[in-house]
Amino acid sequence: MLLILDEIQTGMGRTGTMFAYQQYGIIPDIVTIAKGLGGGVPIGAFIASDKVAAAFHSGDHGSTFGGNPLASAAANAVLAEIEDAALLTNAQQTGTYFLDALLQLKEKYPNIITDVRGKGLMLGAELTIPGRDIVNSCLEYGVIINCTAGNVLRFVPPLIIQPAHVDEMVAVLDKILAKV
């Protein structure tokens, strides 16, 4: 049996390590990656263990957004930038800072925020109310977030975000929650 992990959203440093699975002590046979790998250029790829890769031959597998020269060059540039700019460290440190700030909002608004969760720069705040109006109000202040499952505010900022940006976003969210 093969263990295949989907790291299309969580990979490329989003959770503070290159891949989220690295935080759990597991070793997959195949990892799927995309989105963050291309830095805005559509790309799809997968990584396989040596044993699994030995079963593939040229032409066995294709991808709509994989293998072309532009996407490959973009992926190489993204990988270099993640390493050179210490983005994993930033995702860990700023992610912890962000999580703590959201937890403080949870303490301030326990009747609105029931849970705060996530890793690195992939965070969520579960609400007792629908999140659509909060998302729209944030947009009025120039803050882009989204809502999943109807009541979970989802925060996936760029890997270059700094604590000052977190402070700005949390101040906006605080203003909005105070009005609820």
N, C-alpha and C positions, 0 to 999 in steps of 0.2 A: 504494500500500500504506500502511495506517495503522499507526502505532506506538501500541499501547495498553498502558499500564503499570498493574499492579495494586498500589496503595499502601494496600490495606485494612488491613494490619498495620503497614506501614512509614511510612505518612503521618502527618501531624499532629504532627510533631516527634519521633517515636520514635527516629529515627537521628541527631538533632542538627540537621537542617534540616527545613523544613516537609514536604518530600517527599524521599525517598531519592535519586530520580533527579537531584536538583540537585547531588549530589556527584560526578556522573559526566559532566557537560557534555553531556547529551542533552536534547532537547526533544520530548516525546511529543505526539501528536495528541489523545489522550484519556487521562485518569488516573481510575481508579476509587478511591473513598474510602468509608470507613464507620467502624466501631468507634470509634476515637479521636475522630472528628468529633462524635459525640453525647454524649461524656462520660458514658456509661452508658445513654443513651436510644437505642434502636435507630434507625439512620438509614443510608441508602445514597445515594450521590450520585456524579456524575462531573463532571469538568471537561474541556472540549473547547477546542481552538484555535478562533480566530475562523472560519477556513475550514471546519472540520468542523461547528462550531455552526450555521453558515449553512445546512447541509443538514437540520437538524432543524426541525420545525414543532410547534406545540402538539399534544400527544397522541401524538407519534411514539414517545416513550419513557416508561416508567413504572418505578417501583420500589416494592416492597412497603413499605419503610421510608423512603421519600423524600417530601418535599413537604408533609407535614402540619405544622400550625402548631407543635405541641409540639416535634417533631424539629427544625424550622427554628430555633426560639427557642433550643433547646439548642445547636445548631451555632453560632449567632451568639455565644452566651455562651462556648463553648469557644474559638472563634477570638479573641475579645477577651482571654480569660485567657492564652492562649498568648503573645499579644503583650504584654500588660500585665505579666505575671509573669516575663518573660524566660525562659520555659521552654526555648526553643531553646538559649540559652546554657548553662542548667543541664544540659540533656541532653548537650551537647558536653563541658562541663567534668567533670561527674560521671561521664559515660560513659567518658571517658579515665581518670579515677581508678579506676573500677570495672574497666576492662580491664587496667590495670596491676596491680591487686590480684589479678585472676585469673591473670595471667601469673606473678606471684610464687608463687601456689599451684602452677602448672604446674612451675615450677622446683623447688619443694619436693617435689612428688609426680609425678616424670616417668614413673613406672611406672603411674600411674592417669590422669593428664591428658595427652592427646597433642596437643591443639590448643585454642587459645582464639581466638575470632573474633567479629566483629560491628562495629557502628557505633553510636555514641551509647548509648542505653539499650535496645539489642536485642543481647544478647550470648549466646554459647554456649561451653561447655567440653566438648570431646569426650573421652570416657573409654575406657579399655581394658576396662571392665566395664559391665554393665547399670546404668543410673542409677536404677531404681525404688526400691531400698532407700535410696539417698542422698536422694532426694526425700522419702520417708516419714520418714527421720530428721530432715531439716530441719523438717518439719511439727511434730515433737515439740518443737522449740525455737522454734516460732512463725514459722518462715521459710517462705514459700511460693515454690517454684520448680516447674518441671516438667521433664519429660524428653521429648525427641523422638527419633525414629529408634532408640529403645531405649537409646542410650548418649550422648546429647548433653544436658547440663544446659542449660536455656534460662532466661535471666534477662531479664525485661521489667518492671522496676519502674515505679512511677508517675513521671511526669516531674518531680515535686517532690522526689524522693529527694535526700538530702544525703550528703556523704562519711561522716558519722558512721553513717548507716544502712548504707552499704556496709561499713564496718568491722565492724559487728555481724554482718552476714550472712556476711562472709568468715571471721570468727572462728568462727562456727557450722560453716561448711563445713570449716574447718581441723580442728576437733575431730572431725568425722565422718570425714574422709579419713584422719586419723591412726589411726583404729580399723580401717580397711580392710586 
